[in-house]
Amino acid sequence: MRDSCKVSIVLLLVLINGVFGDNPYRFFTWKITYGDIYPLGVKQQGILINGQFPGPHIDAVTNDNIIISVFNYLREPFLISWNGVQQRKNSYQDGVIGTTCPIPPGKNFTYIIQVKDQIGSFYYFPSLAFHKAAGAFGAIRVWSRPRIPVPFPSPDGDFWLLAGDWYKTNHYVLRRLLEAGRNVPFPDGVLINGRGWGGNTFTVQPGKTYRFRISNVGTATTLNFRIQGHTMKLVEVEGSHTIQNVYTSLDVHLGQSYSVLVTANQAPQDYYIVVSSRFTRKVLTTTSILHYSNSRRGVSGPAPSGPTLNIASSLFQARTIKRNLTASGPRPNPQGSYHYGLIKPARTIMLANSAPWINGKQRYAVNGASFVAPDTPLKLADYFKIPGVFNLGSIPTNPPGGNGGYLTTSVMGANFREFIEIVFQNWENSVQSWHISGYSFFVVGMDGGQWTQGSRSKYNLRDAVSRSTVQVYPRAWTAIYIALDNVGMWNIRSENWARQYLGQQFYLRVYTSSTSYRDEYPPPKNALMCGRARGRHTRPF
């Protein structure tokens, strides 16, 4: 690994004087290892970063360059992806199987990421081999630049909560179940920052206000977040400042991130912070403690209950989450200066999830296409023009009808600077959660039943929230508007990790004939080469 580290250092020296300009650099070295963890009281094999579970958090400022050298000490290939970080012009750094060669055991790879024109709350996670059920996830906070106004006073503290469902079963056992065509069981519990019931304490000063950044890093269930006796003011969703509505509890679907302000304005004692599963017959619950610094009284009584199966209340809440049009985002101009509702989409893509059985095994699909991982990252195959790795159009842009499915390495084509409408149609009885890498999109509408052209009359064309992960309720639809302004190969996937693992994902190839670095960077000089790209060389940058 020492030689590869030297190569990485040389690369970084080139980069500092290269295309990323004069923005600050932040350097990290991460060692990925196995380790024993006991989050639910049972010994498990976890995946640690620098010995930590969860992994270290990343703090950056808009436009910073983040250089992360990852050393893989596992016995299997490994990748990290960066949920919500847009990787402008640089999809190779996205860290998923369609863009990036896995880091082999005993090797290292240096990610070179710029949080270009972004602020907000995000997280990273391991993207291969169901590793997400073993750890190696962590928080990402992107702060506004000093002179950019933020639409609320600086909080007196900033806490992150990585919440997610959890299995006592080791990840490799869960993976074998999926590969055998069986479903994974219902999760065993819920964690907050890697710990179970009462495992975390957040200390606050009376009368002061704190920011809580909440991400659902789980694999299977929507979560509800609440704090006993306190209200929460929503201020940010995945990089968008929001209308500052006040909530007593908040639904956080798989893969989503929220920021809320909480004021310590109650009697000085300890209060429950509660996270529980949503839309599940069996309710999983965990707690942390909100501790007033002058408290002499611990938590008392049962943890406050939250909503469970009711869909209507969650849908109503989702519709109240809107963009703050007068607030600045990563730049000083107001977020509302981009009038997405005045742009006519060039076309409509409808994506329907399904759960077909293929070759006697359970699979999941999008428009009938169940994704099969390629032997060569799609981005490299596209760049080097390697034939036979994928075919554009291997997934249709509308559901074909019927209940069947087929295995394919599904890639859909799109053009740079297209403005399109995407409708997610869900005819199943479970909530779906969809993520689009490389982008933030406007959630213009959601409702029950079948989407039709008449559904557009219900769209929010003024202040829809912009985000990268969105839910679709059972037997319902969600519509988004998206400006395809980021060239690359981008993953559109289910955030339910069993469904993602068994095929509910595909890649959107956003294409331009231009070869200018203004539009897209080539794969970096330190890019790992695997599959049919082995032995190839990229241009230096």
C-alpha positions as CSV (number, residue, x, y, z in Angstrom):
1,M,0.0,0.0,0.0
2,R,3.0,2.4,0.5
3,D,3.7,2.6,-3.2
4,S,0.0,3.4,-4.0
5,C,0.0,6.0,-1.3
6,K,3.0,7.7,-2.9
7,V,1.1,7.7,-6.2
8,S,-1.8,9.3,-4.4
9,I,0.3,12.1,-3.0
10,V,1.8,12.9,-6.4
11,L,-1.7,13.0,-7.8
12,L,-2.9,15.4,-5.1
13,L,0.0,17.7,-5.8
14,V,-1.1,17.8,-9.5
15,L,-4.7,18.4,-8.5
16,I,-3.9,21.3,-6.2
17,N,-2.7,23.2,-9.3
18,G,-5.3,21.6,-11.6
19,V,-8.9,21.9,-12.6
20,F,-10.4,22.3,-9.1
21,G,-9.0,25.8,-8.6
22,D,-8.1,27.6,-5.4
23,N,-10.8,26.3,-3.1
24,P,-9.6,24.8,0.2
25,Y,-8.6,21.1,0.4
26,R,-9.4,18.8,3.3
27,F,-7.5,15.6,3.6
28,F,-8.6,12.3,5.2
29,T,-7.0,8.8,5.5
30,W,-9.4,6.0,6.2
31,K,-8.6,2.4,7.1
32,I,-11.4,0.0,6.5
33,T,-11.3,-3.0,8.8
34,Y,-13.6,-5.7,10.3
35,G,-14.3,-5.4,14.0
36,D,-16.5,-6.7,16.7
37,I,-19.6,-4.5,17.4
38,Y,-22.5,-5.0,19.9
39,P,-25.1,-2.4,18.8
40,L,-28.1,-4.6,19.9
41,G,-26.2,-6.5,22.6
42,V,-25.1,-9.3,20.4
43,K,-21.6,-9.7,19.0
44,Q,-21.5,-9.0,15.3
45,Q,-18.8,-8.5,12.6
46,G,-18.9,-4.8,11.8
47,I,-17.1,-2.8,9.2
48,L,-15.1,0.0,10.8
49,I,-13.4,3.2,9.5
50,N,-10.3,4.0,11.6
51,G,-11.8,1.7,14.2
52,Q,-15.0,3.7,14.5
53,F,-18.6,2.6,14.1
54,P,-20.2,4.7,12.7
55,G,-17.4,6.2,10.7
56,P,-15.8,9.7,11.2
57,H,-17.9,12.6,10.1
58,I,-16.9,15.0,7.3
59,D,-17.1,18.7,7.7
60,A,-16.7,20.9,4.7
61,V,-17.7,24.3,3.3
62,T,-19.3,25.0,-0.1
63,N,-16.8,24.3,-2.9
64,D,-14.2,22.6,-0.7
65,N,-12.2,19.8,-2.2
66,I,-12.3,16.6,-0.1
67,I,-9.5,14.2,-0.6
68,I,-10.1,10.8,1.1
69,S,-7.6,8.0,0.8
70,V,-9.3,4.7,1.5
71,F,-7.3,1.6,2.5
72,N,-9.2,-1.6,2.2
73,Y,-8.2,-4.1,4.8
74,L,-11.2,-6.3,4.3
75,R,-11.1,-9.7,2.6
76,E,-13.4,-8.5,-0.2
77,P,-13.7,-5.6,-2.6
78,F,-15.1,-2.3,-1.1
79,L,-16.5,1.0,-2.3
80,I,-17.9,4.1,-0.5
81,S,-20.7,6.3,-2.1
82,W,-21.6,9.8,-1.0
83,N,-25.4,10.1,-0.7
84,G,-26.5,13.6,-2.0
85,V,-23.1,14.8,-3.0
86,Q,-23.5,15.7,-6.6
87,Q,-20.0,15.0,-8.0
88,R,-20.4,17.8,-10.6
89,K,-19.0,16.6,-14.0
90,N,-17.3,13.8,-12.1
91,S,-19.5,10.7,-11.9
92,Y,-16.5,8.4,-11.5
93,Q,-16.1,9.5,-7.9
94,D,-19.7,8.4,-7.1
95,G,-18.5,5.2,-5.7
96,V,-21.1,2.7,-7.1
97,I,-20.6,-0.3,-9.2
98,G,-21.7,1.4,-12.4
99,T,-19.1,4.2,-12.1
100,T,-16.1,3.0,-10.1
101,C,-13.9,-0.1,-9.9
102,P,-14.1,-1.7,-6.4
103,I,-11.0,-1.3,-4.2
104,P,-9.5,-4.8,-4.0
105,P,-8.5,-6.3,-0.7
106,G,-5.2,-4.9,0.5
107,K,-5.3,-1.9,-1.9
108,N,-6.2,1.7,-1.7
109,F,-8.0,4.4,-3.7
110,T,-8.1,8.1,-3.2
111,Y,-11.5,9.8,-3.8
112,I,-11.2,13.4,-5.0
113,I,-14.5,15.1,-4.4
114,Q,-15.6,18.7,-4.7
115,V,-18.8,19.8,-2.9
116,K,-19.5,22.3,-5.7
117,D,-22.3,24.7,-5.1
118,Q,-23.7,22.6,-2.3
119,I,-24.7,23.1,1.3
120,G,-26.6,20.9,3.8
121,S,-26.8,17.5,5.4
122,F,-25.7,14.3,3.7
123,Y,-24.0,11.0,4.5
124,Y,-21.7,8.3,3.0
125,F,-22.2,4.6,3.0
126,P,-20.6,1.4,1.6
127,S,-22.3,0.5,-1.7
128,L,-21.2,-3.1,-2.4
129,A,-22.1,-6.6,-1.1
130,F,-24.7,-5.5,1.4
131,H,-21.9,-3.9,3.5
132,K,-24.4,-1.2,4.4
133,A,-25.8,-3.7,7.0
134,A,-22.4,-3.9,8.7
135,G,-21.4,-0.2,9.1
136,A,-18.9,2.1,7.3
137,F,-21.4,4.9,7.1
138,G,-21.0,8.4,8.4
139,A,-22.3,12.0,8.3
140,I,-21.4,14.8,5.9
141,R,-22.0,18.4,6.8
142,V,-21.5,21.1,4.2
143,W,-21.5,24.5,5.7
144,S,-22.3,27.8,3.9
145,R,-19.5,30.1,3.1
146,P,-19.0,32.9,5.6
147,R,-20.6,35.7,3.6
148,I,-23.6,33.8,2.3
149,P,-26.6,34.5,4.5
150,V,-28.3,31.6,6.2
151,P,-32.1,32.0,7.0
152,F,-31.8,31.4,10.7
153,P,-29.5,32.5,13.5
154,S,-26.4,30.4,14.1
155,P,-27.5,27.5,16.4
156,D,-25.7,27.1,19.8
157,G,-24.8,23.6,18.8
158,D,-25.0,21.2,15.9
159,F,-25.7,17.4,16.4
160,W,-25.9,14.7,13.8
161,L,-28.1,11.6,14.2
162,L,-27.6,8.7,11.9
163,A,-30.6,6.5,12.5
164,G,-31.4,3.2,10.8
165,D,-33.0,-0.2,11.2
166,W,-30.5,-2.9,12.1
167,Y,-30.1,-6.7,12.0
168,K,-28.4,-8.9,14.5
169,T,-27.5,-11.2,11.6
170,N,-24.2,-10.5,10.0
171,H,-24.2,-8.8,6.6
172,Y,-22.7,-11.8,4.7
173,V,-25.5,-14.1,5.9
174,L,-28.1,-11.6,4.7
175,R,-26.3,-11.3,1.4
176,R,-26.5,-15.1,0.9
177,L,-30.2,-15.1,1.6
178,L,-30.7,-12.5,-1.2
179,E,-28.4,-14.4,-3.6
180,A,-30.4,-17.5,-3.0
181,G,-33.6,-15.7,-4.1
182,R,-35.0,-15.3,-0.6
183,N,-36.1,-12.1,1.2
184,V,-34.2,-10.9,4.3
185,P,-36.1,-11.0,7.6
186,F,-37.7,-8.1,9.3
187,P,-35.0,-6.0,11.1
188,D,-34.3,-6.6,14.8
189,G,-34.0,-3.1,16.0
190,V,-33.2,0.6,15.3
191,L,-29.9,2.4,16.0
192,I,-29.0,6.0,16.6
193,N,-25.4,6.7,15.9
194,G,-24.6,3.0,16.1
195,R,-26.2,2.5,19.5
196,G,-29.4,1.0,20.8
197,W,-31.8,2.1,23.5
198,G,-30.6,5.0,25.6
199,G,-27.1,4.8,24.0
200,N,-26.5,8.4,23.2
201,T,-26.9,11.6,25.3
202,F,-27.1,15.1,23.7
203,T,-26.5,17.8,26.3
204,V,-28.1,21.2,25.9
205,Q,-28.1,24.5,27.7
206,P,-31.5,25.9,28.9
207,G,-32.9,28.5,26.5
208,K,-30.5,27.8,23.7
209,T,-31.3,26.4,20.2
210,Y,-29.6,23.5,18.6
211,R,-29.5,22.0,15.1
212,F,-30.2,18.3,14.7
213,R,-29.3,16.7,11.4
214,I,-31.2,13.5,10.9
215,S,-30.4,10.9,8.2
216,N,-32.1,7.5,7.7
217,V,-29.1,5.3,6.9
218,G,-31.1,2.0,7.3
219,T,-31.8,-0.7,4.8
220,A,-35.5,-1.4,5.1
221,T,-37.9,1.0,7.0
222,T,-39.1,4.5,7.1
223,L,-38.4,6.1,10.5
224,N,-40.3,8.7,12.6
225,F,-38.2,11.1,14.7
226,R,-39.5,13.1,17.7
227,I,-38.3,14.6,21.0
228,Q,-40.4,14.3,24.1
229,G,-42.0,17.7,25.1
230,H,-40.3,19.6,22.3
231,T,-41.2,20.9,18.8
232,M,-38.9,20.9,15.8
233,K,-38.5,23.7,13.2
234,L,-37.5,22.3,9.8
235,V,-34.9,24.4,8.2
236,E,-33.1,22.3,5.6
237,V,-33.7,19.1,3.4
238,E,-30.7,17.6,1.6
239,G,-29.2,20.9,0.7
240,S,-32.4,23.1,0.3
241,H,-33.4,25.6,2.9
242,T,-37.1,25.1,3.6
243,I,-40.1,27.0,4.8
244,Q,-39.7,26.9,8.6
245,N,-42.7,24.8,9.6
246,V,-42.9,23.4,13.1
247,Y,-43.5,19.7,13.7
248,T,-43.9,17.4,16.7
249,S,-42.6,14.4,14.7
250,L,-41.0,13.9,11.4
251,D,-41.1,11.0,8.9
252,V,-37.7,10.3,7.5
253,H,-37.8,7.8,4.7
254,L,-34.9,5.6,3.6
255,G,-31.9,7.6,2.4
256,Q,-33.4,11.0,3.4
257,S,-31.8,13.7,5.5
258,Y,-33.4,16.6,7.4
259,S,-32.2,19.5,9.6
260,V,-34.4,20.8,12.4
261,L,-33.9,23.4,15.1
262,V,-34.8,22.5,18.6
263,T,-35.0,25.0,21.5
264,A,-34.3,23.9,25.0
265,N,-37.3,25.7,26.5
266,Q,-38.8,23.1,28.8
267,A,-38.3,22.3,32.5
268,P,-34.7,21.3,33.2
269,Q,-34.7,17.5,33.1
270,D,-33.9,14.7,30.7
271,Y,-36.2,13.9,27.8
272,Y,-36.5,11.0,25.3
273,I,-35.3,11.4,21.8
274,V,-37.3,8.7,20.0
275,V,-36.9,7.0,16.6
276,S,-39.4,4.3,15.6
277,S,-40.3,2.4,12.5
278,R,-43.1,3.6,10.3
279,F,-45.6,1.6,8.3
280,T,-44.7,-1.7,10.0
281,R,-47.0,-4.0,11.9
282,K,-44.3,-4.6,14.5
283,V,-43.0,-1.3,15.6
284,L,-39.3,-1.0,16.3
285,T,-38.3,1.8,18.7
286,T,-35.0,3.2,20.1
287,T,-34.2,6.2,22.2
288,S,-31.4,8.7,23.0
289,I,-31.4,11.3,25.8
290,L,-31.8,15.0,25.5
291,H,-30.1,16.2,28.7
292,Y,-30.5,19.7,30.1
293,S,-27.1,20.7,31.6
294,N,-28.8,21.7,34.9
295,S,-31.0,18.6,35.0
296,R,-31.3,16.6,38.2
297,R,-34.0,14.4,36.9
298,G,-33.7,11.5,34.4
299,V,-36.2,10.5,31.8
300,S,-39.4,9.1,33.3
301,G,-42.3,7.1,32.0
302,P,-42.6,5.4,28.7
303,A,-41.1,6.9,25.6
304,P,-43.7,8.9,23.7
305,S,-45.4,6.9,20.9
306,G,-45.5,8.1,17.4
307,P,-47.5,7.5,14.2
308,T,-47.5,3.9,12.9
309,L,-49.5,2.7,9.9
310,N,-51.4,5.8,8.8
311,I,-50.4,6.9,5.3
312,A,-52.6,10.0,5.1
313,S,-50.8,11.9,7.8
314,S,-47.4,11.2,6.3
315,L,-48.6,12.3,2.8
316,F,-50.0,15.5,4.4
317,Q,-46.7,16.2,6.1
318,A,-44.7,15.6,2.9
319,R,-46.8,18.2,1.1
320,T,-46.1,20.8,3.7
321,I,-42.3,20.6,3.1
322,K,-41.5,23.4,0.7
323,R,-38.6,25.5,-0.4
324,N,-37.8,28.8,1.1
325,L,-37.8,31.1,-2.0
326,T,-36.2,34.1,-0.4
327,A,-33.4,32.3,1.4
328,S,-29.9,31.9,-0.2
329,G,-28.6,28.5,-0.9
330,P,-24.9,27.9,-1.6
331,R,-24.8,31.1,-3.6
332,P,-26.0,34.6,-2.5
333,N,-28.9,34.7,-4.9
334,P,-32.3,33.5,-3.6
335,Q,-33.3,29.9,-4.1
336,G,-36.5,31.1,-5.8
337,S,-34.6,32.8,-8.6
338,Y,-34.8,29.5,-10.6
339,H,-38.4,29.3,-11.8
340,Y,-38.6,25.6,-12.6
341,G,-42.4,25.8,-12.9
342,L,-42.1,28.0,-16.0
343,I,-40.1,25.5,-17.9
344,K,-41.9,22.9,-20.1
345,P,-40.5,19.4,-19.7
346,A,-39.1,18.0,-23.0
347,R,-40.5,14.6,-22.1
348,T,-42.0,12.4,-19.4
349,I,-40.3,9.2,-18.1
350,M,-42.5,6.9,-15.9
351,L,-40.7,4.4,-13.6
352,A,-42.7,1.6,-12.0
353,N,-41.2,-0.7,-9.4
354,S,-42.1,-4.4,-9.3
355,A,-41.2,-7.7,-7.6
356,P,-41.0,-10.4,-10.3
357,W,-39.7,-13.9,-9.9
358,I,-37.0,-14.6,-12.5
359,N,-35.5,-18.0,-13.0
360,G,-37.2,-19.2,-9.9
361,K,-35.7,-16.5,-7.7
362,Q,-37.1,-13.3,-6.1
363,R,-35.9,-10.2,-8.0
364,Y,-36.9,-6.5,-8.1
365,A,-37.2,-4.4,-11.2
366,V,-37.8,-1.0,-12.8
367,N,-40.1,-1.1,-15.8
368,G,-39.6,-4.8,-15.9
369,A,-35.8,-4.5,-16.0
370,S,-33.9,-6.1,-13.1
371,F,-30.4,-4.7,-12.9
372,V,-27.4,-7.0,-13.1
373,A,-24.0,-5.6,-12.2
374,P,-21.5,-5.4,-15.1
375,D,-18.0,-6.8,-15.1
376,T,-16.7,-3.3,-16.0
377,P,-18.0,0.0,-14.6
378,L,-20.4,1.6,-17.1
379,K,-18.6,4.9,-16.9
380,L,-15.3,3.3,-17.9
381,A,-16.9,1.3,-20.7
382,D,-18.6,4.4,-22.0
383,Y,-15.4,6.5,-21.8
384,F,-13.2,3.8,-23.5
385,K,-15.9,2.8,-25.9
386,I,-15.7,-0.8,-24.8
387,P,-18.5,-2.8,-26.6
388,G,-20.7,-5.4,-25.0
389,V,-20.9,-4.0,-21.5
390,F,-24.2,-2.3,-21.8
391,N,-26.8,-1.2,-24.3
392,L,-28.6,2.1,-24.3
393,G,-32.4,1.5,-24.2
394,S,-32.1,-1.8,-22.3
395,I,-34.7,-0.3,-20.0
396,P,-37.9,1.3,-21.4
397,T,-38.9,4.8,-20.4
398,N,-42.4,3.6,-19.5
399,P,-43.7,0.5,-17.8
400,P,-44.3,-2.3,-20.4
401,G,-47.3,-3.8,-18.6
402,G,-47.6,-7.2,-17.1
403,N,-45.9,-8.8,-14.1
404,G,-42.8,-10.3,-15.7
405,G,-39.3,-9.1,-15.6
406,Y,-35.9,-9.8,-17.2
407,L,-32.2,-9.5,-16.2
408,T,-30.1,-6.9,-17.8
409,T,-27.5,-4.2,-17.2
410,S,-30.1,-1.5,-17.6
411,V,-29.0,1.9,-18.9
412,M,-31.3,4.7,-20.1
413,G,-30.1,7.5,-22.3
414,A,-30.7,11.2,-21.8
415,N,-29.2,14.4,-23.2
416,F,-27.2,17.1,-21.4
417,R,-29.4,20.1,-20.5
418,E,-32.7,18.3,-21.0
419,F,-35.4,19.3,-18.6
420,I,-37.6,16.3,-17.9
421,E,-40.5,15.1,-15.8
422,I,-40.1,11.7,-14.0
423,V,-43.1,10.0,-12.5
424,F,-42.5,7.2,-10.0
425,Q,-45.5,4.9,-10.0
426,N,-45.8,2.4,-7.2
427,W,-48.5,-0.4,-7.4
428,E,-47.1,-2.3,-4.5
429,N,-48.3,-2.2,-0.9
430,S,-45.0,-0.9,0.6
431,V,-43.5,2.6,0.6
432,Q,-40.8,3.1,-1.9
433,S,-37.8,5.4,-1.6
434,W,-35.9,6.5,-4.7
435,H,-32.5,8.3,-5.0
436,I,-30.9,9.9,-8.0
437,S,-27.2,10.3,-7.8
438,G,-25.6,13.5,-9.2
439,Y,-28.7,15.6,-8.9
440,S,-31.2,17.5,-6.8
441,F,-34.7,17.6,-8.2
442,F,-38.0,19.3,-7.6
443,V,-40.7,17.2,-5.9
444,V,-43.7,18.7,-7.7
445,G,-46.5,16.3,-6.7
446,M,-47.5,13.1,-5.0
447,D,-50.9,11.4,-4.6
448,G,-52.6,8.0,-4.5
449,G,-53.7,5.9,-7.5
450,Q,-52.5,6.0,-11.1
451,W,-50.8,9.1,-12.4
452,T,-52.4,10.6,-15.5
453,Q,-51.8,13.8,-17.4
454,G,-54.6,15.3,-15.4
455,S,-52.5,14.8,-12.3
456,R,-50.4,17.8,-13.3
457,S,-53.2,20.1,-12.2
458,K,-52.1,19.2,-8.6
459,Y,-48.5,20.1,-9.1
460,N,-46.6,22.6,-7.0
461,L,-44.9,24.7,-9.7
462,R,-43.8,27.5,-7.3
463,D,-42.0,26.3,-4.1
464,A,-41.5,22.5,-4.3
465,V,-38.6,21.3,-2.2
466,S,-35.5,20.3,-4.1
467,R,-33.8,17.1,-2.9
468,S,-32.1,13.9,-4.0
469,T,-34.2,11.2,-2.4
470,V,-38.0,11.0,-2.4
471,Q,-40.7,8.6,-1.2
472,V,-43.6,7.0,-3.1
473,Y,-46.5,5.8,-1.0
474,P,-48.2,2.5,-1.5
475,R,-50.4,2.3,-4.6
476,A,-49.5,6.0,-5.3
477,W,-47.2,8.2,-7.5
478,T,-44.7,10.9,-7.0
479,A,-43.6,13.3,-9.8
480,I,-40.4,15.3,-10.1
481,Y,-38.9,17.9,-12.4
482,I,-35.2,17.6,-13.0
483,A,-32.8,19.6,-15.1
484,L,-30.1,17.3,-16.5
485,D,-27.2,19.7,-16.1
486,N,-24.6,17.2,-14.9
487,V,-23.0,15.0,-17.5
488,G,-22.2,11.5,-16.5
489,M,-23.4,8.0,-15.6
490,W,-25.8,8.4,-12.7
491,N,-27.4,5.7,-10.5
492,I,-31.2,5.8,-10.0
493,R,-32.0,3.3,-7.2
494,S,-34.3,2.1,-4.5
495,E,-33.0,3.0,-1.1
496,N,-34.5,-0.3,0.2
497,W,-31.2,-2.1,0.1
498,A,-32.6,-5.6,-0.5
499,R,-34.6,-4.3,-3.5
500,Q,-31.5,-2.4,-4.7
501,Y,-29.3,-5.4,-4.4
502,L,-31.8,-7.6,-6.3
503,G,-32.2,-5.3,-9.2
504,Q,-34.4,-2.2,-8.5
505,Q,-31.9,0.3,-9.9
506,F,-30.5,1.4,-13.2
507,Y,-28.2,4.1,-14.7
508,L,-29.1,7.3,-16.5
509,R,-26.4,8.2,-19.0
510,V,-26.5,12.0,-19.4
511,Y,-24.6,12.5,-22.6
512,T,-23.0,15.3,-24.5
513,S,-20.8,15.0,-27.6
514,S,-18.5,17.7,-26.1
515,T,-15.1,16.5,-24.8
516,S,-14.5,19.7,-22.9
517,Y,-13.5,19.6,-19.2
518,R,-16.1,22.4,-18.9
519,D,-18.8,19.8,-19.3
520,E,-17.2,16.6,-17.9
521,Y,-13.9,15.5,-16.4
522,P,-12.3,12.3,-17.7
523,P,-11.8,9.4,-15.2
524,P,-9.0,10.6,-12.9
525,K,-5.4,9.5,-13.3
526,N,-5.5,7.3,-10.2
527,A,-8.7,5.5,-11.5
528,L,-8.6,1.8,-10.7
529,M,-9.0,-0.3,-13.9
530,C,-11.0,-3.5,-13.7
531,G,-12.9,-5.9,-16.0
532,R,-12.6,-5.1,-19.6
533,A,-11.0,-1.8,-18.8
534,R,-8.0,-3.4,-17.2
535,G,-4.7,-2.1,-18.6
536,R,-6.2,1.1,-20.0
537,H,-4.9,4.5,-19.1
538,T,-6.8,7.8,-18.5
539,R,-5.6,11.3,-19.4
540,P,-3.8,13.1,-16.6
541,F,-5.5,16.0,-14.9
